[in-house]
Every structure is written in structure tokens, then in C-alpha cells.
Amino acid sequence: MTDSTLADLVRTATGAVMDPELRRPLGELGMIDVVDVDSNGRASVTVKLTVVGCPAADTIERDVVEAAQAVAGITHVTARMSVMTDAERLALRESLRPGTVRSNPFGPGTLTRVIAVASGKGGVGKSSITANLAAELARRGFSTGIIDADVYGYSIPSLLGLAPGGKAVRPVRIDDMIVPPVSHGVKVLSIGMFVEDTDVAVAWRGPMLQRTVSQFLTDAWFGDLDFLLLDLPPGTGDVAITVGQLLPNAEVLLVTTPQSSASDVAVRAGSLARQMNQTLLGVVENMSSARLPDGSSLDIFGSGGGELTASKLGAPFLGSIPLSQTLRADADMGTPVVLAHGDDAAAEAIRNLADRVIRRPDTGESKKLPISV
């Protein structure tokens, strides 16, 4: 076999390596540059990264070396990292997001199911459910993304292991296009990835909040998603209203606890979704009864709040997720319980929730079919 033929095989093998953030083959992205193979089977591969300091550089280098070493006849591989020119980066961005006019790709008419996870009050575990539901959907093979729209209380990066040492991973920027980082198979975007000091409060008023949510939808490149989950802030404030305006097609998943007082507040959040003409996907009760080792039940927050909320709103009740120390511990480690401890009762309940979400339960709300006579 000639050296040139062997080089072609190495180029094909390394070109098939997937970029961990863009989720496209390196060859398709134009990232495999020079490939040389000498007469002794020693290969040299130059990879063009999108930006200087690309956070995925080490992963890409490792995967390229492994792919090249798997080619028969290759005895040694050296991978060299370089950076795209401005023109190459512009061409890449154009291939991913053609045109100069930015628009919201997740509005009415999208093939992506947009699910806004909402709650009436804070502290009900809304973000934990969002992170775990997204991880479970991704585990099942669905292309899944999260926008952490809880601007004041963002926690999704930590829950998904994207905030090592308390500092959130920053997204890669390709010119004016934001590429969300990926964790546990989920593409994630959060305001926590843009603030300099995560210990300082984000003190923004309504217009700034609205602009941030809009930019997350228009400037980020999520690619083709099956599901986009939005972790909304609790209550019925500016962000919830903005999401209702920008994403009237979103389905709202309402989270509450068993407490009757939490149920009363959750009903208001559900009522807002109805006022914005959004579909109520259903209600899930979090922190419900936990089964103790001796077989008894522990009802710290009472019982029945989720079913009561669903009944008041005329929405499906999607199930209860029990209190779980394992879920809490995994969250602190940045790993969803559905991935780390699938046998936990909370993980099983979240898998059941995913089943209901995927099947899209009958909400009892009429839908107009896009048919004209």
C-alpha cells in the first residue's frame, strides 16, 4: 500500500471523529487539515480547532490519535492542533447556520418539542427534575438541549457537572454564534456561563431579562433537537411571560411539592401558561413520600399536592418523585441520578415521567390541525 493511500485512509478515519460540542464529524466541519504518512507508517495529522483555547481540544486530540492508530499499517500517530483562519471560521459558521439574519428556530412550526419546566415557588426541585429528565431523554437517544432561563437562581451547570470548582464552563463562540457545551449528552446554555463571578447576584430588570432569553434562542446553535427544555424561574414574572411570547408552542411541565400551600402557588403558574395560550403538559409532584428501610413512609411535606394542582388546572397528573438522598448527593457531584443510580426510587420515577413526556399525555386541550379547505 502506498503512503498516499494510507494517508487517505487516515484522513477518512480521523474525519469521522465527532466534534464533542458541534456533534458533527471533523471532516464535515473542515477541521482535518494536513495528513502525512511516511514509509514506516508514522502518521502526522493536523487538526484545525475553531478557536484558540478550545475546551474540547484534549478530547479531539485523543480521539483523532485513536482513530488514526486503528488504521492498519499505522505504527505511530502525532496529532498537531492549529486554529482556523477567520475565513475558515466564517465558512464553518455559515455551514451550520446559513444566512446573516438570526431568528428563533424553536418557535411555532419547529419539529423540536419545547418543554418549559415551571413552578409557582422556589425550592421545589424544578431544576433537578429538568436536569434529570433531559439526561434520561438523551440516554434514550433523543437529541436534547437545556436553556437555563432561571437567571437569578441558575443551577443547571452545577447539576450537570459543567461548573467544576464552582466556575461554569464557558461556551465556545464562533464569531457571533454560541455553541452550548455538552454534558451527559445534553447541550446546555445558562447565564451562569457568562457571569464573571458566580457568587455575585445577577441584578437585572425586565428588559435585560427579556433580551437575554431572546439572545439564547437566536444566537445559540443547538443543531437539530428532539427536545429543548427550559428551566424557568419560579413564579409568574418577566421571564415566564417572555417565554410565553417567544415560544407560544411550548408545553409547560409544572412542578410542585405535596404541600397544599405549594399547590396553591403552582396553580397560579399554570394559569399564566393558559393565559399565554401554552399547553399544560401536566403536573409532577416532587419530594413526595419516601420509603424508609423499615418499610414505613416518610411524608415530610404531606401528600396530595400534585394531584390537587392537576385537578384544579384540569391537567394530567404525571406522577410523584420521592424524596431521595441519593438524588441530592448525585446532584452535588454534577451527575443525574438517572445515570449514576438507576435503581434509586427517584430515578425510576423520573424514567416513568420521561415515558409520559415522550408519549405526550392527552391534555384535554383542543388543537387546530394545519389543514385548510
VOKOL-736924 format. One record per residue: residue in one letter; x, y, z of N, C-alpha, C in turn. Coordinates in pm, whole numbers, plus 50000, padded with zeros to 5 digits. Each point is the difference from the previous one (the first is absolute). Example, Ala and Ser with C-alpha at 12.3 -4.5 7.8 and 13.67 -1.06 7.14 Angstrom:
2
A513194943150780499115011950000500905012050000;S499655010549928500825011950006499235010950073;
! end
This chain:
373
M500854988150000499155011950000500895012550000;T499705009749915500815012049990499745009250119;D500985008950024499845009450110498805009149978;S499765003949874498875008949972498664993150026;T499924987149966498774992650026499784998650150;L501074997450073499904998750146499575013450061;A500525010949946499625013350048498525002649976;D499494995449886498575001649972499164992350101;L500454988050037499274992250099500015006850137;V501145005950035500105007350127499095012249998;R499985007049887499145011849988498524996050016;T499624989049939498624995450012499664996250143;A500944992950065499754995550138499915011850097;T500935009349988499995011550092498875009749965;G499655000649873498905008749960498664995450054;A499914987250038498754994750055499865002650150;V501075004850064499945003150143499005011350023;M499174998650101498985010050028500545011150088;D499725012449961500325011250088499084999150121;P500555000150123499174997750119498995011050027;E500195011949944499065011050024499095002449880;L500555000149881499185002349881499254987649956;R500454988250048499344987349969499924997549850;R501055003549932500144997249857501394994049977;P500184992149893501324994349972501025011049970;L501234997950043501055010049977500225002649851;G499904989549920500175001749856498945008949941;E498764998250042498905008249951500165014650042;L500625002150116500205013650050501255006649944;G500764992849919501235005649944501125001450100;M500004991550103500995001350106501224991049982;I499944990449906501184991949972500795006849889;D501215004250032500815007749905501004990749930;V501255000750036501054992349933500124986150063;V500064989749915500234986350046501184994349922;D501034996050072501194994149938500304986450064;V500444990649917500434986950048501314996649931;D501054996750079501284996749938500084985149969;S501114995849946500164986149955500014990050115;N500215004850123500004991250117498644999450070;G499005006349940498664999850057499775010150110;R500875010050010499835010350102499145011249942;A498885002750067499035009849948500065013050078;S499815010949927499905013250060498695006249953;V499165004050095498685005849967499905013850063;T499695009949916499805013650050498515002950006;V499545004050118498595003050022499845015050021;K499025006049931499735014250016498835001850096;L500305005150120498965002850098499255012849962;T498795001250052499205011749963500535012850062;V500484999250124500475011950071501244996750082;V500775010250033501144998350090499474996250139;G500644990450063499574995750132498734992150001;C499714993149890498784991949991499964990150117;P498935000050080499944991250118499964985249964;A499664996949875499924985949959501284995249933;A501045008350001501234996849926500604986650042;D500084997550131500624987650047499194987849956;T498685001250008499144988949958500154997349851;I500025010649921500144998549854501344993649966;E501075004750065501334994449973500054985250034;R499454996250114500004985950040499214991549901;D498835004849960499154992349910500624998849861;V500675010549955500664999649869501144990050000;V500795000150107501124990550011499474985750000;E498944997350078499444986650006499464995649865;A499355009049928499434996649869501114996949900;A501075007850002501104997649907500754987250033;Q500184997250128500714987850040499244987449961;A498695001349984499184988449964500134996149852;V500665008549921500194997149858501134989849984;A499734989349929501024989749979501205005749927;G501204997250053501225005149938500585012150069;I499245006150091500495011850072500724995350126;T501245004650016500814995850114500095010550109;H499795012649965500115010950098499195011949947;V499405007750093499195011549961500395012350080;T500165010949930500215013050064498875009349955;A499305005850096498935009549968500475014150036;R499855009149907500385014050022498755008749996;M499875008850098498845008850007500345013949947;S499215004849905500135013749953498635006650011;V499855011949946498745007450013499545004949863;M498704999649978499455004849873500285014749978;T500125003749874500095014249966498625006350012;D499945013149996498705006950008499094995549887;A500564998549881499204995949884499474985850018;E500834991150053499564986250021498934999250108;R500165008150103499025000250107498675005649949;L500065010149915498785005749942499294989649913;A500784992649924499414989549913499354989250085;L500644996550113499424989950089498695004950059;R500005012450049498775005450057498895000349896;E500345003749877499005000749893499444986149969;S500854989850010499534986449972499054995050109;L500225004850124499154995850110498715008250007;R500145012949977498855009050009500035009549882;P499474995649885500055008249878499255013250018;G500505010249930499335012950001500495008950111;T499745012749985500455009950098498885004450094;V498764996949964498875004050084499774989350106;R500135003950125499824990650109498524999450040;S499544988150024498604998250038499904989150105;N498864999350062499734990050102499594986949931;P500834989550006499674987649929499024991150074;F499555004150120499164991250082498585005250018;G499625009849919498655005450008498994991149929;P498805005149978498954992249933500484994149868;G499664987449977500414993249878501244991550015;T500725001450113501214992050020499654985350019;L500924991449963499854985650023500504996050139;T500635009550069500504997550135498875001750100;R499894990550092499045001850109500635008750107;V499365011350026500515009650098499204998450128;I500694997050109499344997750129500545009850103;A499135008750050500385009650102499664994150136;V501014998150083499804994250134499825011750097;A498815000850058499645011650082499574995750140;S499955009850089499514997550137499435013050053;G499134998950099499445012050060500965006550096;K500814991950068500945005150099501334993049988;G501035005950061501334994049995500134988650101;G501064992249985500294989550097499204987349984;V499354998349884499204987749980500764989649917;G501245003049963500794990349925499775000449850;K499545011249950499725001649857501244997749915;S501135005750040501234998749921500524985750002;S499884993250113500444986150008499184991249906;I498705002649993499164992349908500375003249855;T500245012849972500405003849864501274992849958;A501025000350085501294993949967499864985049983;N499294993450089499864985549993499124995649884;L498935007549973499134996649887500785001449869;A500795010749988500805002049880501024988849983;A500674996350108501004989349994499354986749961;E498804997450050499314987649967499585000049853;L499525011249950499635000849858501234997949912;A501125006050038501244998349923500474985550006;R499874993850117500404985950014499224991149907;R498775003649973499154992049911500245003049852;G500955008949973500355002749861499395012449941;F499255007750079499425012449949501055011350007;S500065008049895500865011850001499335010550089;T500695003750109499365007850105500845012050040;G499345011250025500685012050047499255006150117;I500725008050078499395007550112500425014649988;I499035008950016500305014250024499635002950145;D500995003850077499795003350140499535014550005;A498695001949999499435013449998499765005550140;D500414992750102499875004850138501195009350027;V499875012249952501145009249998500525003050140;Y499115001750096500445003450135500514987950077;G499434988449974500364988150079500514988749913;Y500845003249902500494989749907500774989050076;S499694987549966500664988850066500244988349905;I499495000849878500154989049905501464996449975;P500925009749981501414996149979500544991350112;S499705003450125500484992050113499374986250000;L498704999349972499304987350005500474990349892;L500555005449891500464991549890501534999549990;G500695004150105501454998750003500745009949912;L499375011349969500635010049915500495012150080;A500174998250128500515010950084501054994750096;P501104994649948501054994850089500605011150086;G500104997450129500545010150090499105012050016;G498724998649960499065011050014500015009849885;K500884998049901500095009049885499454993049877;A498935005649944499334993549887500885000349875;V499974989049924500714999149873499425010349903;R500875006949929499545010149904499754993649864;P498945004149931499734994749866501045004949901;V500234992249896500865004349890499215009949914;R500675010449955499395009649908500674998749863;I499204998249897500505000349864499455012849938;D500825010550005499565013549967498845003750093;D498805002749945498895003950086499094988350034;M500434987949971499204988150027500524993050126;I499094997050092500344993450125499774985049985;V501004992150038499884985449994499874994950144;P498834995450040499824995250138500884987950029;P500634999750118500774988150039499074988150023;V500574988149996499214987750012500444992350125;S499034995450076500294991650117498944989250010;H500454987750019499094988550009499094999249878;G500535004449886499254999449875499025011449981;V499975009750092499055011149994500745013049969;K499495007649901500565013049969499415010450095;V500865007950063499555008550111500435014549979;L499075009150027500315014349995499395006650123;S500815007950071499555006350123500675013550017;I499315009350064500605013050028501214998350091;G500034989150078501144997450086501304998049924;M499904997349869501194998149917500585013249951;F499335011250030500445012849947500375010150109;V499594997550124500345009350107501424997450049;E500685010550040501394998850043500124993850139;D499095003650090500074995250138498674993550034;T500004986950017498754992850026499465002750141;D500795006450086499525003150134499285013450007;V500045007549890499355013249995498644998649935;A498985006250059498644999049949499885006849864;V499164994449913499675006249871498855009750026;A500315013050000499005010250033499515006649872;W499114993349931499475005049873498505002550012;R499555010249927498585002849993499404993349877;G498685001649984499254993249896500585000449860;P500305011949944500505000549862501274992049978;M500925000050098501244992549988499714985050004;L499074996050083499634985950006499404995349868;Q499115008249946499354996649873501034998849888;R500965009349998501024999849896500894987750012;T500304996050123500854988350022499334987349948;V498744998150035499274988149953499924999949848;S499725011649941499915001049854501334996649935;Q501115004950058501324997249942500364985350013;F499634993850110500264985650015499324992149888;L498825004249962499264992949895500555002749861;T500495012249976500415003749865501494998549974;D500835002150102501455000049979500644986450019;A499354991050074500594986950027499714990349886;W500984991449972499814989549900499884986750073;F498764995150012499754987250063499964988649898;G499955003449871499824989749900498564995150002;D499774988549940498664994249997499724992850131;L499025004950073499644994050129498664992849991;D499894989150074498714993650020499255007050113;F500745003550106499415006750116500875011850041;L499365011250030500655011350065499245002850129;L500704998750113499405002850129500455013750049;L499085007750054500335012950060499734999250149;D501025003050079499845000550145499615014250036;L498705002450023499515013550026500225003950146;P500115012950027500025004350140498634997750062;P499954998550132498704997850064499105012349988;G498704997650002499075011249999499525003849862;T499455012049992499345004649877500585013349954;G501325001350006500655012649969500345001949854;D500965009149976500355004349864500454988649911;V500844990950054500554989449915498894990649953;A499114996150090498904991249962499125006449893;I499765012950013499195007149901500745000749867;T501315003050005500805000849878500024986649927;V500184989150075500004986749937498644997249937;G498935004150068498684998149943499805007649870;Q500625011749990499905008049878500874994549888;L501234996050034500944995349898499744985549960;L499464992150095499784985849975498564996150036;P499035005449928498614996550031499704985349977;N500884993349927499844985749973500554991350111;A500635006050102500614992250107498934992950083;E500334987850043499174992650093500555002550140;V499135002450095500435003550135499864988050092;L501124996350062500044989550100500105006750136;L498984998450081499915007250127500464991150115;V500915005450082500554992550113499495006050130;T499544991450090499585004550132500424989550102;T499815003150126500234990350108498644995850057;P499974990250089498714995350053499255010250086;Q500675010750045499365009750088498825006849930;S498935002150073498855007049943500345014549969;S500865006350084500395013949974500825001149872;A500864990149974500775000049875499084997649881;S498974991950021499054997349893499265012749961;D499605008050098499285012349970500825009449913;V501315001050031500875008749922500244994249861;A500144986849992500234993549870498845002349905;V498795000450054498835002249915500105013549929;R500545010050068500165013249936500964999249882;A501094992550017500964998549889499354992849883;G499194990050030499304993049894498995009049931;S499365008750077499035009249943500675009749903;L501245004250033500725008949909500254993149866;A500404987250006500244992649876498734999849914;R498884998150065498734999949927499725013849939;Q500295010550075499785013549949500885002949879;M501204993749997500925001949888499694990249886;N498894992750013499574990249899501004988649980;Q500754997050107500894988649994499264987550048;T500504988549960499404987450039500594995350132;L499134996350093500474994250126500244985149977;L501274996349995500354986049980499544991650118;G500125005650120499564992850118500715004950125;V499684993650110500535003750132500784988250056;V501165002750055500774989650067500235004550145;E499834990750093500205002950141501394995250041;N500805009250052501364996750044500054999650152;M501024993150054500204999050144498804993450069;S499454990249935498854993050056500474989450101;S499094991750042500274990250105501214991249967;A500884998650098501194991649985499824987150080;R500424988949941499914987050068501254997950084;L499814997650129501124997950092500404985350002;P501224997050049500484986150001499084990350074;D499295005050102499124991050076498654998049934;G499825006149881498754998349927498985010950022;S500255008750098499065011050025500245011549902;S499075009449998500095011449908500315012750078;L500745009149936500325012850060499405011049912;D498995006850053499315010649925500365013650061;I501215004749971500455012750059499125011549956;F499615000049872499235011249947498524996649981;G499534989850066498614996349987499774991549876;S498795000549947499694991949883498845006349922;G499934996549872498845003849919500105013249926;G501075007650022500095013249937500044999549849;G500714990149945500124999149854498664996949935;E499304990350055498694996349944499005011450016;L500085007250112499115011350023500265011049897;T501275002949973500355010149900499484996149863;A500234987549963499554995349869498485000849988;S499314996550109498545000449999499495014249982;K500605009550071499565014049991500235005649860;L501084995549934500345005249868499394991849887;G499414988650034499484991349895501094994649912;A501174997350060501174995249926500354985850045;P500744992449918500394986450040500945000250121;F499844990550088500964998150109501004989549953;L501285003949993501024991649937500774991450099;G499675000950128500654991250095500755007450110;S500504992150095500715005450117501444995150001;I500895008750044501414996450015500345000750148;P500384988950061500214999850144501265007550042;L500005004150126501225005750058501124989749990;S501205004749965501104990649981501335006450038;Q500664994250099501345004750034500984997249887;T499764989249927500894996549888499925010549890;L498795004449968499835010549899500745012650043;R499865003750127500675011950051501514998749991;A500534988550041501454997949998500545000149857;D499284993549908500434999949861499975014149941;A498975007950037499915013849952501215008250044;D500424997850124501195007250051501264996149924;M500014987949945501164995249923499885003549851;G498885005949960499825003749860499624988549909;T499404989650058499594988349921498534997150024;P499184999349896498584996750019499834986250061;V499054998750092499774987350068499564989249901;V499335003949891499544990149903501174993149931;L501175006450002501194994149940500894993250103;A500085006050118500934994950101499414988750083;H498725000850031499354990050086498614997149946;G499974992649890498744997149934499024991950083;D500504993350106499124991850083499365008050113;D500365012850013499415008350105498535002649968;A499175001350103498575002149980499715012949924;A500795010550027499795012649928500364998549853;A501074992449971500404997749861498904992549925;E499424990150065498924992349937498805009149972;A499695008950095498875009149981500265009749885;I501245004549987500335009349891499954992749865;R500404987449998499864992249876498544998749960;N499144997950100498574999349972499485013449949;L500525010950057499635013349952500415001849855;A501224995549967500465000949861499084992349906;D499544988350044499064992349918498765008349969;R499465006750102498785007949982500275012149910;V501165006250019500345011749918500144996149854;I500694989049974500214995449862498664996749935;R499114993750076498694996249944499095012049984;R500325010950071499205012149998498554996950038;P499714999950130498654996450044498945009549948;D498784995049989498895008349954499745010950103;T500135012649957499825011250092498565004650006;G499184994949911498625004349999499815013449932;E501095005649946499915012949932499934997749850;S499085006749935499844998249856501165006049925;K500374993549891501085004949914499465001249858;K500345010949933499585001949863500994993249906;L499494992349909500884993649901500295009849889;P501254999649947500385009549895499424995749863;I498674999649992499334995849878499035011049956;S500085003749877499055009649946499284993849883;V498755004249980499204994649891499785011049896;
! end
